[in-house]
């Protein structure tokens, strides 16, 4: 498998390699931020219910801003949108570091959400734009997420120790926000300088047409508008279920570990960092699994695997057993999310990808918002097992959406549609 992965990396387009390389700093910043935000808010005196509302507000903002962002990206370009979003998120991290009131924290959350909206509505289309083939799209997405998750683990580990090395004034986590902001800002600057503004597949097509214009195949007819709209809505429904399953659990794992198992911050960061390494393994394994089993069998296995693992995590057990299940969940959850995102975006025609990026982000954000708000209320009542059971149910609901609506459409999709 490692030889297979090395060959994938070697065959990547230059723009894809630069994109993936600069993902490392973004991952470190995201890992630090994900670990310290809830703990910082708790130290400032906010309740679990407050944290749930702040988290759901962020997801709601992303959802509301995504369709306008999808329109804006057509005007200003994917690369410009990506870099602007990363720099906006950098400003948000700086504000988180100095904010102490609910109003200031809310403003920082809104700015962060707008920055992330710009990123998620441009990054996948942009890296796919640098790809030469559909196969490279799947490989590029998996390797990008592998880089992100590996360095998110590094950032998570750092997030557990930066408060000890650089204790802040408002809370011990204050200066860690500034470190995360520096990493994110540098990543945005590097992408602005290093990423090309070319379209690899368009150049390859143009070169082929120049070499042999008479032999160019006629363009495939576009699917009927109604069928294309139904296809996009079905994919968006699948993404909604993914966002709902994520929002119930993932934003609150540090809180659950802190209060369910009374873990120290350093132990939490170490476990979540190790979990990030298992995310990395899932990202590396995913394209290999799809090539070996096909997307349909991989989807079915991952849905059932994730539902079973997360249901087991609801049971009372020692912290060590829970940690093992958390790591196993990390691999499967990452594989399922990566497969969902890459297959959905790759299935959409290039002309519709900006639109679908907006629909995808809205769908995921709405699901995430509803789930995060509900999870905050559940955790405020100290019900630490219920989010796992609800997540298992959400994963099974996602499988039903895939089996009933999406799978058949993917099977009937004309070859070369993308």
C-alpha positions as CSV (number, residue, x, y, z in Angstrom):
1,X,0.0,0.0,0.0
2,X,2.9,2.4,0.8
3,X,4.4,1.7,-2.6
4,X,1.0,2.5,-4.1
5,X,0.8,5.7,-2.2
6,X,4.3,6.7,-3.2
7,X,3.5,6.2,-6.9
8,X,0.4,8.3,-6.4
9,X,2.4,11.2,-5.1
10,X,5.0,10.9,-7.8
11,X,2.3,11.2,-10.5
12,X,0.6,14.2,-9.1
13,X,0.4,17.5,-11.1
14,X,2.8,20.3,-9.9
15,X,-0.1,22.5,-8.7
16,X,-1.5,19.6,-6.6
17,X,1.8,18.9,-5.0
18,X,2.2,22.6,-3.9
19,X,-1.4,22.6,-2.6
20,X,-0.8,19.5,-0.5
21,X,2.6,20.7,0.8
22,X,1.1,24.0,2.1
23,X,-1.7,22.1,3.8
24,X,0.7,21.2,6.7
25,X,0.6,24.7,8.3
26,X,-3.2,24.8,7.9
27,X,-3.5,21.5,9.6
28,X,-1.3,22.6,12.6
29,X,-3.4,25.7,13.1
30,X,-6.7,23.8,12.8
31,X,-5.5,21.2,15.4
32,X,-4.5,23.8,17.9
33,X,-7.7,25.7,17.5
34,X,-10.0,22.6,17.7
35,X,-8.4,21.5,21.0
36,X,-8.2,24.8,22.8
37,X,-11.4,26.6,21.8
38,X,-13.9,24.8,24.1
39,X,-11.4,24.6,26.9
40,X,-10.6,28.3,26.6
41,X,-14.4,29.1,26.7
42,X,-14.9,27.0,29.7
43,X,-12.0,28.8,31.5
44,X,-13.6,32.1,30.6
45,X,-16.8,31.0,32.4
46,X,-19.0,29.9,29.5
47,X,-21.2,26.8,30.0
48,X,-21.6,23.8,27.8
49,X,-24.9,25.2,26.6
50,X,-23.1,28.5,25.7
51,X,-20.4,26.5,23.8
52,X,-23.2,24.6,21.9
53,X,-24.8,27.8,20.9
54,X,-21.5,29.4,19.7
55,X,-20.6,26.2,17.8
56,X,-24.0,26.0,16.1
57,X,-23.8,29.8,15.3
58,X,-20.6,29.1,13.5
59,X,-22.1,26.3,11.5
60,X,-25.2,28.3,10.7
61,X,-23.1,31.2,9.5
62,X,-21.2,28.9,7.2
63,X,-24.4,27.6,5.8
64,X,-26.0,31.0,5.2
65,X,-22.8,32.4,3.6
66,X,-22.1,29.5,1.3
67,X,-24.4,30.2,-1.6
68,X,-23.2,33.8,-1.8
69,X,-19.7,32.5,-1.6
70,X,-20.4,30.1,-4.5
71,X,-21.5,33.1,-6.6
72,X,-18.5,35.2,-5.5
73,X,-16.0,32.6,-6.3
74,X,-17.0,32.8,-10.0
75,X,-16.2,36.5,-10.0
76,X,-12.9,36.6,-8.0
77,X,-11.6,33.1,-8.7
78,X,-11.0,30.0,-6.6
79,X,-7.4,30.8,-5.7
80,X,-8.2,34.4,-4.5
81,X,-11.2,33.1,-2.5
82,X,-9.1,30.4,-0.8
83,X,-6.3,32.8,0.2
84,X,-8.7,35.5,1.3
85,X,-10.5,33.0,3.5
86,X,-7.4,31.8,5.1
87,X,-6.3,35.3,6.0
88,X,-9.7,36.1,7.4
89,X,-9.5,33.0,9.6
90,X,-6.1,34.3,10.7
91,X,-7.7,37.5,11.9
92,X,-10.4,35.5,13.8
93,X,-7.8,33.5,15.7
94,X,-6.1,36.8,16.8
95,X,-9.5,38.1,18.0
96,X,-10.2,34.8,19.9
97,X,-6.9,35.4,21.7
98,X,-7.9,38.8,23.1
99,X,-11.7,38.4,23.4
100,X,-13.2,37.8,26.8
101,X,-16.9,38.9,26.5
102,X,-19.7,36.9,24.8
103,X,-20.0,39.6,22.2
104,X,-16.3,39.6,21.2
105,X,-16.2,35.8,21.2
106,X,-19.3,35.8,19.0
107,X,-17.7,38.3,16.6
108,X,-14.6,36.1,16.4
109,X,-16.7,33.0,15.7
110,X,-18.5,34.9,12.9
111,X,-15.2,36.0,11.3
112,X,-13.8,32.5,11.6
113,X,-16.9,31.1,10.0
114,X,-16.8,33.5,7.1
115,X,-13.1,32.7,6.5
116,X,-13.8,28.9,6.6
117,X,-16.8,29.5,4.3
118,X,-14.4,31.0,1.7
119,X,-12.0,28.1,2.1
120,X,-14.5,25.2,1.8
121,X,-16.2,26.8,-1.2
122,X,-13.0,27.0,-3.1
123,X,-10.4,24.4,-2.0
124,X,-11.7,21.2,-3.5
125,X,-12.7,22.8,-6.8
126,X,-9.2,24.4,-6.9
127,X,-7.2,21.3,-6.3
128,X,-9.4,19.4,-8.7
129,X,-8.7,22.2,-11.2
130,X,-5.1,21.3,-11.0
131,X,-5.7,17.6,-11.7
132,X,-5.4,16.1,-15.2
133,X,-7.7,13.1,-14.7
134,X,-10.7,11.9,-12.6
135,X,-8.4,9.3,-11.0
136,X,-6.0,12.1,-9.9
137,X,-8.9,13.9,-8.4
138,X,-9.6,11.0,-6.0
139,X,-5.9,10.7,-5.2
140,X,-5.4,14.4,-4.7
141,X,-8.3,14.7,-2.3
142,X,-7.2,11.7,-0.2
143,X,-3.6,12.9,0.0
144,X,-4.7,16.5,0.8
145,X,-6.8,15.2,3.6
146,X,-4.1,12.9,4.8
147,X,-1.7,15.8,5.0
148,X,-4.3,17.9,6.8
149,X,-5.2,15.2,9.3
150,X,-1.6,14.2,10.1
151,X,-0.7,17.8,10.9
152,X,-4.0,18.4,12.6
153,X,-2.7,15.7,15.0
154,X,0.5,17.6,15.4
155,X,-1.4,20.7,16.1
156,X,-3.7,18.9,18.6
157,X,-0.6,17.6,20.4
158,X,0.9,21.1,20.5
159,X,-2.4,22.6,21.7
160,X,-2.1,20.4,24.8
161,X,1.3,21.8,25.7
162,X,1.4,25.3,24.4
163,X,-0.7,26.5,27.4
164,X,2.1,25.2,29.7
165,X,5.0,26.5,27.6
166,X,3.3,29.9,26.8
167,X,0.6,30.5,29.4
168,X,-1.6,33.5,28.6
169,X,-3.3,36.1,30.7
170,X,-7.0,35.9,30.0
171,X,-6.7,32.1,30.2
172,X,-3.7,29.8,29.8
173,X,-4.8,29.1,26.2
174,X,-4.6,32.7,25.1
175,X,-1.1,32.6,23.4
176,X,-1.9,29.3,21.7
177,X,-4.4,31.2,19.5
178,X,-1.6,33.5,18.3
179,X,0.6,30.5,17.4
180,X,-2.3,29.0,15.5
181,X,-3.0,32.3,13.8
182,X,0.7,32.6,12.7
183,X,0.6,29.2,11.1
184,X,-2.7,29.9,9.3
185,X,-1.5,33.3,8.1
186,X,1.8,31.9,6.8
187,X,-0.1,29.1,5.0
188,X,-2.3,31.6,3.2
189,X,0.6,33.7,2.1
190,X,2.5,30.7,0.8
191,X,-0.5,29.6,-1.2
192,X,-0.9,33.0,-2.7
193,X,2.7,33.0,-3.8
194,X,3.1,29.3,-4.8
195,X,-0.2,28.1,-6.3
196,X,-0.5,28.4,-10.0
197,X,-3.5,30.0,-11.6
198,X,-3.7,27.5,-14.4
199,X,-6.1,24.8,-15.2
200,X,-4.3,21.5,-15.7
201,X,-7.1,19.6,-17.3
202,X,-8.0,22.5,-19.6
203,X,-4.4,22.8,-20.7
204,X,-4.1,19.0,-21.4
205,X,-7.3,19.2,-23.4
206,X,-6.2,22.2,-25.3
207,X,-2.9,20.5,-26.1
208,X,-4.6,17.5,-27.4
209,X,-6.9,19.5,-29.6
210,X,-3.9,21.5,-31.0
211,X,-2.1,18.3,-31.8
212,X,-5.0,16.6,-33.5
213,X,-8.0,18.9,-34.0
214,X,-9.7,16.7,-36.6
215,X,-9.8,13.7,-34.2
216,X,-11.4,15.6,-31.3
217,X,-14.5,13.7,-30.1
218,X,-17.8,15.6,-30.0
219,X,-18.8,16.9,-26.6
220,X,-21.1,14.6,-24.7
221,X,-24.6,16.0,-24.4
222,X,-25.4,17.6,-21.1
223,X,-27.9,15.7,-19.0
224,X,-31.4,17.2,-18.7
225,X,-31.7,20.0,-16.3
226,X,-34.2,18.2,-14.1
227,X,-32.1,15.1,-13.8
228,X,-29.0,17.2,-13.0
229,X,-30.9,19.1,-10.3
230,X,-32.1,15.9,-8.8
231,X,-28.6,14.5,-8.8
232,X,-27.2,17.6,-7.0
233,X,-30.0,17.5,-4.4
234,X,-29.4,13.8,-3.7
235,X,-25.7,14.5,-3.2
236,X,-26.6,17.4,-0.9
237,X,-28.8,15.2,1.2
238,X,-26.0,12.7,1.7
239,X,-23.7,15.5,2.7
240,X,-26.4,16.8,5.2
241,X,-26.4,13.4,6.9
242,X,-22.6,13.5,7.1
243,X,-22.6,17.0,8.7
244,X,-25.3,16.0,11.2
245,X,-23.3,12.9,12.3
246,X,-20.2,15.1,12.6
247,X,-21.9,17.9,14.6
248,X,-23.3,15.5,17.2
249,X,-19.9,14.3,18.4
250,X,-16.7,15.6,16.9
251,X,-16.8,19.2,18.2
252,X,-17.3,18.0,21.8
253,X,-14.9,15.1,22.1
254,X,-12.5,17.2,24.2
255,X,-15.3,18.1,26.6
256,X,-16.5,14.5,26.8
257,X,-13.0,13.3,27.6
258,X,-12.5,16.0,30.2
259,X,-15.7,15.3,32.1
260,X,-16.6,11.7,31.3
261,X,-13.1,10.4,32.1
262,X,-11.6,13.3,34.1
263,X,-8.7,13.5,31.7
264,X,-6.0,16.3,32.0
265,X,-5.5,18.6,29.0
266,X,-2.2,17.0,28.1
267,X,-3.7,13.5,28.1
268,X,-6.6,14.8,26.0
269,X,-4.3,16.4,23.5
270,X,-2.1,13.3,23.3
271,X,-5.1,11.0,22.6
272,X,-6.7,13.4,20.0
273,X,-3.3,13.8,18.4
274,X,-3.0,10.0,18.1
275,X,-6.5,9.9,16.8
276,X,-5.3,12.4,14.1
277,X,-2.7,9.9,13.1
278,X,-5.5,7.3,12.6
279,X,-7.3,10.0,10.5
280,X,-4.1,10.2,8.4
281,X,-4.1,6.4,8.0
282,X,-7.7,6.4,6.9
283,X,-7.0,9.1,4.3
284,X,-4.1,7.1,2.9
285,X,-6.0,3.8,2.8
286,X,-9.2,5.2,1.2
287,X,-8.0,5.5,-2.5
288,X,-6.4,2.0,-2.2
289,X,-9.7,0.6,-0.9
290,X,-11.8,2.2,-3.6
291,X,-9.4,0.9,-6.3
292,X,-9.5,-2.6,-4.8
293,X,-13.2,-2.9,-3.8
294,X,-15.0,-0.2,-5.8
295,X,-16.8,2.7,-4.4
296,X,-20.1,0.9,-3.8
297,X,-18.7,-1.9,-1.6
298,X,-16.4,0.6,0.2
299,X,-19.4,2.9,1.0
300,X,-21.4,0.0,2.4
301,X,-18.6,-1.3,4.6
302,X,-17.7,2.1,5.9
303,X,-21.3,3.1,6.8
304,X,-21.9,-0.1,8.8
305,X,-18.4,-0.1,10.4
306,X,-18.8,3.5,11.6
307,X,-22.3,2.9,13.0
308,X,-21.1,-0.2,14.9
309,X,-18.0,1.5,16.4
310,X,-19.8,4.7,17.6
311,X,-22.6,2.7,19.1
312,X,-20.1,0.7,21.1
313,X,-18.6,3.9,22.4
314,X,-21.8,4.7,24.2
315,X,-21.4,1.8,26.6
316,X,-19.7,2.3,30.0
317,X,-16.1,1.2,29.8
318,X,-12.6,2.0,31.1
319,X,-10.9,5.0,29.6
320,X,-8.3,2.7,27.8
321,X,-11.1,0.7,26.0
322,X,-12.8,3.9,25.0
323,X,-9.5,5.3,23.6
324,X,-9.0,2.2,21.4
325,X,-12.5,2.6,20.0
326,X,-11.9,6.3,19.5
327,X,-8.8,5.5,17.4
328,X,-10.7,2.9,15.3
329,X,-13.5,5.3,14.8
330,X,-11.0,7.9,13.6
331,X,-9.9,5.7,10.7
332,X,-13.3,4.7,9.5
333,X,-14.9,8.1,10.0
334,X,-12.2,9.8,7.9
335,X,-12.5,7.2,5.2
336,X,-16.2,7.7,5.0
337,X,-16.1,11.5,4.9
338,X,-13.3,11.5,2.4
339,X,-15.1,9.0,0.1
340,X,-18.3,11.0,0.4
341,X,-16.7,14.4,-0.5
342,X,-14.4,13.1,-3.2
343,X,-17.0,11.0,-4.9
344,X,-19.7,13.7,-4.8
345,X,-17.5,16.5,-6.1
346,X,-15.9,14.3,-8.7
347,X,-19.4,13.2,-9.9
348,X,-20.4,16.8,-10.6
349,X,-19.6,18.4,-14.0
350,X,-16.9,21.0,-13.8
351,X,-19.4,23.8,-14.8
352,X,-21.6,22.9,-11.8
353,X,-18.8,22.5,-9.2
354,X,-19.0,26.0,-7.8
355,X,-22.7,25.6,-7.4
356,X,-22.4,22.2,-5.8
357,X,-19.7,23.5,-3.4
358,X,-22.2,26.0,-2.1
359,X,-25.0,23.4,-1.8
360,X,-22.6,21.0,-0.1
361,X,-21.5,23.5,2.4
362,X,-25.0,24.7,3.2
363,X,-26.2,21.1,3.6
364,X,-23.3,20.1,5.9
365,X,-23.6,23.4,7.9
366,X,-27.3,23.0,8.4
367,X,-26.8,19.4,9.6
368,X,-23.9,20.5,11.8
369,X,-25.8,23.4,13.2
370,X,-28.8,21.3,14.3
371,X,-26.7,18.6,15.7
372,X,-24.2,20.9,17.5
373,X,-27.1,22.8,19.2
374,X,-28.7,19.7,20.3
375,X,-25.5,18.1,21.5
376,X,-24.7,21.2,23.6
377,X,-28.0,20.8,25.4
378,X,-27.5,17.1,25.9
379,X,-24.0,17.6,27.3
380,X,-25.2,20.4,29.6
381,X,-27.4,17.7,31.2
382,X,-24.3,15.5,31.6
383,X,-25.6,12.8,29.2
384,X,-22.3,11.8,27.8
385,X,-23.5,8.5,26.2
386,X,-26.4,9.8,24.2
387,X,-24.4,11.7,21.5
388,X,-22.8,8.4,20.5
389,X,-26.1,6.6,20.1
390,X,-27.5,9.5,18.1
391,X,-24.4,9.6,15.9
392,X,-24.8,5.8,15.2
393,X,-28.4,6.5,14.2
394,X,-27.3,9.4,12.0
395,X,-24.7,7.2,10.2
396,X,-27.4,4.6,9.5
397,X,-29.7,7.3,8.2
398,X,-26.9,8.4,5.9
399,X,-26.5,4.8,4.6
400,X,-30.3,4.8,3.8
401,X,-29.9,8.0,1.9
402,X,-26.9,6.6,0.0
403,X,-28.7,3.3,-0.8
404,X,-32.0,4.7,-1.8
405,X,-31.1,7.9,-3.6
406,X,-27.4,8.3,-4.4
407,X,-26.0,4.9,-5.3
408,X,-28.3,4.3,-8.3
409,X,-27.6,7.8,-9.7
410,X,-23.8,7.2,-9.4
411,X,-24.2,3.9,-11.2
412,X,-26.2,5.5,-14.0
413,X,-23.9,8.4,-14.4
414,X,-22.5,8.5,-17.9
415,X,-18.8,7.8,-18.1
416,X,-16.8,11.0,-18.6
417,X,-19.6,13.2,-17.3
418,X,-17.0,15.0,-15.2
